[in-house]
Amino acid sequence: MFKKLIAATALLTLGSTAAMAHVTLEGKEAPVGSTYKAVFRVPHGCDGKSTNVVRVQIPEGVISVKPQPKAGWKLEKVRAPYGKTYDYYGTPTSEGVKEIIWSGGNLGDDEYDEFVLRAFLTPDLKAGETLYFPIVQECPEGAVERWIEIPAAGQTSDDLELPAPGVKLLEKAAGH
Amino acid sequence: MAGFRMTNIGFDMRKLALAILLWLGLASVAAAHASLTATEPQDGAVVDAPPARYALTFSEPVSPISLQLIKPDGTSLSLDKFVLRDRTLDIEAPTDLKRGTHILSWRVVSEDGHPVGGSVVFSIGEASAAPPPVPELVDWQVRSGLWLTKVALYIGLFIGIGGVFAFRWFLVGSRAGTTLAGLALGIGLLGTIASAGFQGLDALGAPVSRFFDPVIWSTGMGTSFGRTVVVMIGAIILSGLALLARSEAISRWLALAGLLAGALALSLSGHASAAEPQWLTRPSVFLHASTIAIWTGALLPLGLSLRAGDAGSVTALRRFSACIPFAVVVLLVAGTALAVIQVQAPQALLDTAYGSVLLVKLALLVLLFGLAAINRWRLTRPSEAGDAQAVRDLVRSIAAETAIVLMVFAIAAYWRFTPPPRALAIAAAQPASTHIHTEKAMADLTVAPGRAGPVTVSAAIMTGDFGPLDAKEVSFVFSNPAAGIEPIKRKAMKPGDGTWRADDLVLPLPGTWNVRVDILVSDFDIARLEGKIEIRP
């Protein structure tokens, strides 16, 4: 009986680990109109293969993006025009980093790492909604994991096979 | 395809009524030889607006005989504007149709000379409470006529023409049974001529009362069976001349010409001659028919000559015994080749009407060959030696053989009404398809064949507003929650024709499957299209 219980618990634990195994954001909530430090947690590779490339797509309304360099990884910032012009502390900003690529690294499937960037969440973003950062994780021999699905109306991330990590947007903090 | 939306009919009674109609339609399809493989609109479809055109695609080239649209109020409209494109019949549709259930009733004649009929049921806006009646029923009088005339044609060819050949090549000098051969030729001539009329009645779906209508005859002669009729009449005339000719040499060559022409006539129409590969089927039909005529035609004259104790009968028997084994080998090889082509899988022998007819025919042939073996190895030598009892037994045995041969003709003539498994297989291989349309993207998905088992899935992908969509990756995901089958995912390849395809999929069960097309539009953008597809058993 006891053994069965242990087995069941182990199964449950393992099961929940498997369900948690996609890329997530450390900070679950952030107010709009502020700078957000996004920490992407990469818990495993692609089907047992180690990760060589991590790509993050910057969603619309997120500007002034600065990735944190990582030892052993090449850093690339892909710039592109924004959908509209945003006001960044009085400076009109119409283009900037839309994609960040960390490449050339080697993150084993049995290892864990975090990829960090800092960005400004413009007040144009709607508080109460969730902001998603689609991620592509590339491994050798063409293996790819894509965390790029955004829930449609009526869905949650739990309904999706490949959910993009998201952060819940809060009201703009007072006092600024 | 993409122009209108197809939805399922939600009303059970309507479903039932439609199912019955569908079944009636299928039943009439199954009674003929070119099979309908696709229709537009699809059978049972409910469309938003009246279709601009109808399209019927068949397993082999056809020509239309009658196309009618039956409106919800039961009135029918003749559709006479159509274009043939390869195996597809494109029909111009009337534009002033009202809401409700319509039936497109079609009747075509296929390359093998057999008319095919059926119906496609579709509804505009919504299904009518009571669909209009389908005017498609088997006319047993016409069917009996077709069958009887076919048997008569066989008697004319195999007993008549074959008999004359036997007189001129085996029984030199004996006149026994010439009257019977002449009679068989007469039956054959009448049967061949009448069969053109019945073919016409069947093609037009007309009752026997219109037998003497010239249109019926021109239609009958217009099918590929018309060629058979013309050549067969020529063959019978040649054989008749061979029977009457005084010069021994001329009559021999006339008899041979009659035999070859008769066999040629059979190879000009019929489902066996229409089958692929033609280089094999047509010569096989020719050889099969000519060797049957040589063998069975000799039976009656030989038996009668032996019974009469003609001087030449023993010589004739010797010639016959020396010759016939070669004819029988050719007959069996050609017959087997045709059976293999038509039946395809041994299981079809048990599953299809065509197979049952073949099995009955084979059983009769076993009897026939049994008697032939007794004649050859037990009775021929003593008869040749002058043993009177052996001669009597041989005559009796030959009479029994003739009776069995007539039964084989009766059975083989029934094939006129059973589609060969080859044609049924083409119908079964018809793909299942579905159209999935979302704001982001759309897919025309095809599963071929549309039945349970190993299938190939292919899809044409476009953006939601019909623009080109150059996807990075496409995957197909099939699941059947009702049957407890979890998602089966297959990554699609680009074969280079603009579609996406996956070959390595097995759908184990028939029924309604959920299908999802995952389209990776760009690295960070995926579209998932979900739909349903009906897989046949």
Interface residues (C-beta under 8 A of the other chain):
Chain A: R55 Q57 P134 V136 R146 I148 E149 L162
Chain B: L520 D523 F524 D525 I526 R528
